[in-house]
């Protein structure tokens, strides 16, 4: 999660919503990403989507059953759907997203075998988001 937080800080520094993600496979980080929606003018350029694409490219296949995604904020329903299609083995997120998180709107979006863990470094992940939006107002 520390590596995902570093990615979130990169997003913050680039004036992107500070969400960072890494994909780990066999104890090795194989993909790093952060939100890039502003830079790419693409509403789908969430950290999770970027990380899924990079991990699949690294492994040479679309299924990520042996991988775990670490992401600073609970995935939205779009990202949860993509994680489900990728059959991500595990998802670990820092802070919940009460307004846009998949657990509220689409709790079945992930693959049935995906193991989910939440609240990892929750305070740090939430603080980065709060600081970003405080700066925007």
C-alpha positions in Angstrom: 0.0 0.0 0.0 2.9 2.3 0.5 3.8 2.0 -3.2 0.2 2.8 -4.1 0.4 5.9 -1.8 3.5 7.0 -3.6 1.5 6.8 -6.9 -1.4 8.8 -5.3 1.1 11.5 -4.3 2.2 11.7 -7.9 -1.4 12.2 -8.9 -1.8 14.9 -6.3 1.4 16.6 -7.5 0.0 16.5 -11.1 -3.3 18.0 -10.0 -5.2 14.7 -10.5 -7.5 13.2 -8.0 -5.0 11.4 -5.8 -5.7 7.7 -6.3 -2.7 5.4 -6.7 -2.6 1.7 -7.5 -0.1 -1.1 -7.9 -0.5 -4.7 -9.0 1.6 -7.3 -7.2 2.2 -10.8 -8.6 4.3 -13.4 -6.8 5.7 -10.8 -4.4 6.7 -8.4 -7.2 5.2 -5.1 -8.2 4.4 -5.6 -11.9 2.4 -2.4 -12.5 2.2 1.1 -11.0 -0.4 3.7 -11.9 -2.2 6.8 -10.7 -5.2 8.7 -11.9 -4.6 10.4 -15.3 -8.1 11.6 -16.2 -7.1 15.3 -16.5 -3.9 14.7 -18.4 -5.4 12.3 -20.9 -8.9 14.0 -20.9 -10.3 10.5 -20.4 -12.9 9.8 -17.8 -11.8 6.1 -17.8 -8.2 6.8 -17.0 -8.6 5.8 -13.3 -5.5 4.4 -11.5 -7.1 0.9 -11.4 -7.8 0.8 -15.1 -4.2 2.0 -15.9 -2.8 -0.7 -13.5 -4.9 -3.5 -15.0 -3.8 -2.6 -18.5 -0.1 -2.5 -17.5 -0.3 -5.7 -15.5 -2.0 -7.6 -18.4 0.6 -6.3 -20.8 3.4 -7.3 -18.5 2.1 -10.8 -18.1 1.0 -11.2 -21.7 -2.6 -12.2 -20.8 -5.9 -10.7 -19.7 -6.5 -12.7 -16.6 -4.9 -11.6 -13.4 -5.9 -14.4 -11.1 -2.6 -14.6 -9.3 -2.3 -10.9 -8.8 -3.4 -8.5 -6.1 -4.3 -4.8 -6.7 -3.4 -2.4 -4.0 -5.4 0.9 -4.4 -5.6 3.9 -2.1 -9.4 4.4 -2.5 -12.2 1.9 -2.9 -12.7 1.2 -6.7 -15.7 2.7 -8.4 -18.2 0.5 -10.2 -16.4 0.9 -13.6 -13.1 -0.2 -12.1 -14.7 -3.0 -10.1 -16.3 -4.3 -13.3 -12.9 -4.3 -15.0 -11.3 -6.0 -12.0 -14.1 -8.6 -12.3 -13.4 -9.2 -16.0 -9.7 -9.5 -15.3 -10.4 -12.0 -12.5 -8.1 -10.2 -10.2 -7.1 -12.5 -7.4 -7.2 -9.9 -4.6 -8.1 -6.3 -4.1 -6.7 -4.3 -1.1 -7.9 -0.8 -0.7 -7.2 2.0 1.8 -10.2 4.1 2.3 -13.8 3.6 1.4 -15.6 5.8 -1.1 -19.1 6.4 0.3 -20.3 8.4 -2.7 -18.9 6.4 -5.7 -17.5 3.1 -4.3 -18.5 -0.2 -5.8 -19.6 -1.7 -2.5 -22.6 0.6 -2.4 -23.8 0.3 -6.0 -22.4 -3.0 -7.3 -21.2 -5.2 -4.5 -21.1 -8.3 -6.8 -19.0 -6.6 -9.5 -15.8 -8.3 -8.6 -15.1 -11.9 -9.5 -16.5 -14.3 -6.9 -13.1 -15.6 -6.0 -11.5 -12.2 -5.6 -10.4 -11.7 -2.0 -11.0 -8.2 -0.7 -9.4 -6.4 2.2 -10.1 -2.8 3.2 -8.8 -0.2 5.6 -5.1 -0.7 5.0 -3.4 2.6 5.8 -6.9 4.1 5.8 -6.0 7.4 7.6 -3.1 8.2 5.2 -5.2 7.4 2.1 -8.1 9.4 3.3 -5.9 12.4 4.4 -4.5 12.7 0.9 -8.0 12.9 -0.6 -9.1 15.4 2.0 -6.1 17.6 1.4 -6.6 17.5 -2.3 -10.2 18.6 -2.2 -9.5 21.1 0.6 -7.0 22.7 -1.8 -9.5 22.8 -4.6 -12.1 24.7 -2.6 
